[in-house]
Protein backbone atom coordinates (compact mmCIF):
# COMPACT_ATOMS: atom_id res chain seq x y z
CA UNK A 1 0.00 0.00 0.00
CA UNK A 2 2.81 2.46 0.84
CA UNK A 3 4.30 2.00 -2.64
CA UNK A 4 0.95 2.72 -4.29
CA UNK A 5 0.59 5.91 -2.28
CA UNK A 6 4.20 6.87 -2.97
CA UNK A 7 3.64 6.41 -6.70
CA UNK A 8 0.67 8.77 -6.62
CA UNK A 9 2.23 11.39 -4.35
CA UNK A 10 5.80 11.50 -5.64
CA UNK A 11 7.63 14.45 -4.10
CA UNK A 12 4.47 16.42 -3.30
CA UNK A 13 3.88 17.68 0.19
CA UNK A 14 1.39 15.50 2.07
CA UNK A 15 -1.29 16.79 4.42
CA UNK A 16 -3.61 15.01 6.85
CA UNK A 17 -6.33 16.25 9.14
CA UNK A 18 -6.63 15.59 12.85
CA UNK A 19 -9.78 13.67 11.97
CA UNK A 20 -7.79 11.33 9.73
CA UNK A 21 -5.34 10.79 12.57
CA UNK A 22 -8.28 9.89 14.81
CA UNK A 23 -9.59 7.47 12.18
CA UNK A 24 -6.14 5.87 11.94
CA UNK A 25 -5.92 5.56 15.73
CA UNK A 26 -9.38 3.97 15.80
CA UNK A 27 -8.36 1.46 13.14
CA UNK A 28 -5.12 0.66 14.99
CA UNK A 29 -6.89 0.07 18.30
CA UNK A 30 -9.46 -2.21 16.63
CA UNK A 31 -6.69 -4.08 14.80
CA UNK A 32 -4.37 -4.43 17.78
CA UNK A 33 -1.71 -2.29 16.09
CA UNK A 34 0.34 0.24 18.07
CA UNK A 35 -1.77 3.38 17.58
CA UNK A 36 0.75 5.92 18.84
CA UNK A 37 3.48 4.51 16.59
CA UNK A 38 1.19 4.65 13.56
CA UNK A 39 0.26 8.27 14.24
CA UNK A 40 3.92 9.19 14.81
CA UNK A 41 4.84 7.64 11.47
CA UNK A 42 2.13 9.58 9.62
CA UNK A 43 3.10 12.84 11.33
CA UNK A 44 6.72 12.34 10.18
CA UNK A 45 5.68 12.20 6.52
CA UNK A 46 2.73 14.60 6.52
CA UNK A 47 1.79 18.04 7.78
CA UNK A 48 -1.33 18.25 9.93
CA UNK A 49 -3.72 20.79 8.41
CA UNK A 50 -5.68 23.08 10.72
CA UNK A 51 -9.46 22.88 10.95
CA UNK A 52 -11.01 26.30 10.40
CA UNK A 53 -14.51 27.71 10.45
CA UNK A 54 -14.34 28.13 6.67
CA UNK A 55 -13.47 24.46 6.24
CA UNK A 56 -16.40 23.49 8.49
CA UNK A 57 -18.81 25.59 6.43
CA UNK A 58 -17.48 24.17 3.15
CA UNK A 59 -17.66 20.63 4.58
CA UNK A 60 -21.35 21.05 5.33
CA UNK A 61 -22.00 22.32 1.79
CA UNK A 62 -20.02 19.44 0.26
CA UNK A 63 -21.92 16.88 2.35
CA UNK A 64 -25.26 18.38 1.36
CA UNK A 65 -24.36 18.35 -2.34
CA UNK A 66 -23.08 14.76 -2.24
CA UNK A 67 -26.20 13.58 -0.38
CA UNK A 68 -28.46 15.30 -2.92
CA UNK A 69 -26.56 13.39 -5.63
CA UNK A 70 -27.36 10.10 -3.90
CA UNK A 71 -24.20 9.48 -1.86
CA UNK A 72 -26.12 8.51 1.27
CA UNK A 73 -23.03 7.34 3.16
CA UNK A 74 -21.08 10.58 2.56
CA UNK A 75 -20.73 12.07 6.03
CA UNK A 76 -19.52 15.27 7.59
CA UNK A 77 -16.09 13.73 8.27
CA UNK A 78 -15.76 13.04 4.54
CA UNK A 79 -16.78 16.63 3.88
CA UNK A 80 -14.17 17.96 6.31
CA UNK A 81 -11.43 15.91 4.69
CA UNK A 82 -12.36 17.05 1.17
CA UNK A 83 -12.87 20.68 2.20
CA UNK A 84 -9.46 20.65 3.89
CA UNK A 85 -7.76 19.33 0.75
CA UNK A 86 -9.48 21.95 -1.35
CA UNK A 87 -8.55 24.74 1.07
CA UNK A 88 -4.91 23.76 0.54
CA UNK A 89 -5.26 23.51 -3.24
CA UNK A 90 -4.48 19.80 -3.03
CA UNK A 91 -6.02 16.67 -4.51
CA UNK A 92 -7.38 14.07 -2.13
CA UNK A 93 -5.83 10.61 -2.30
CA UNK A 94 -8.12 8.00 -0.79
CA UNK A 95 -9.33 4.42 -0.86
CA UNK A 96 -12.87 5.59 0.01
CA UNK A 97 -15.23 5.17 -2.96
CA UNK A 98 -17.54 7.85 -1.51
CA UNK A 99 -15.20 10.34 -3.21
CA UNK A 100 -15.59 8.79 -6.64
CA UNK A 101 -16.58 11.30 -9.30
CA UNK A 102 -14.86 14.28 -7.69
CA UNK A 103 -12.35 15.83 -10.09
CA UNK A 104 -9.88 16.60 -7.32
CA UNK A 105 -9.99 13.13 -5.75
CA UNK A 106 -7.85 10.14 -6.68
CA UNK A 107 -9.61 6.98 -5.50
CA UNK A 108 -7.19 4.06 -5.25
CA UNK A 109 -8.47 0.52 -5.62
Buried (B, 14 or more C-beta within 10 A) or exposed (E): EEEEBEEEBEEEEEBBBEBBBEBBBEEBEEEEEEBEEBBEEBEEEBEBBEBEEEBEEBBBEBBEEBBEEEBEEBBBBBBBBBBBBBBBEBBBBBEBEBBEEBEEBEBEE
